[in-house]
Amino acid sequence: MSWISITISEGKNRQFRKMTAAAGFPTMRLIRVRIGDMHLSTMQPGEVIELAEITNVL
């Protein structure tokens, strides 16, 4: 198994999965770590953060 890190600015209809499959490496697990300026690294599974809280921090 190999791990790869790719940054895309806009994903269109499973774009990442199609790209890796075309290269012969189908995506088995996909982990989102950031959405725009919001980093998800500090959140726990199931945790919810109000958008107003995030925009006040930025």
ABEGO torsion letter per residue (X at the ends): XBBBBBBBABBBGGAAAAAAAAAGBBBABBBBABBEABBAAABBBGBBBBAAAAAAAX
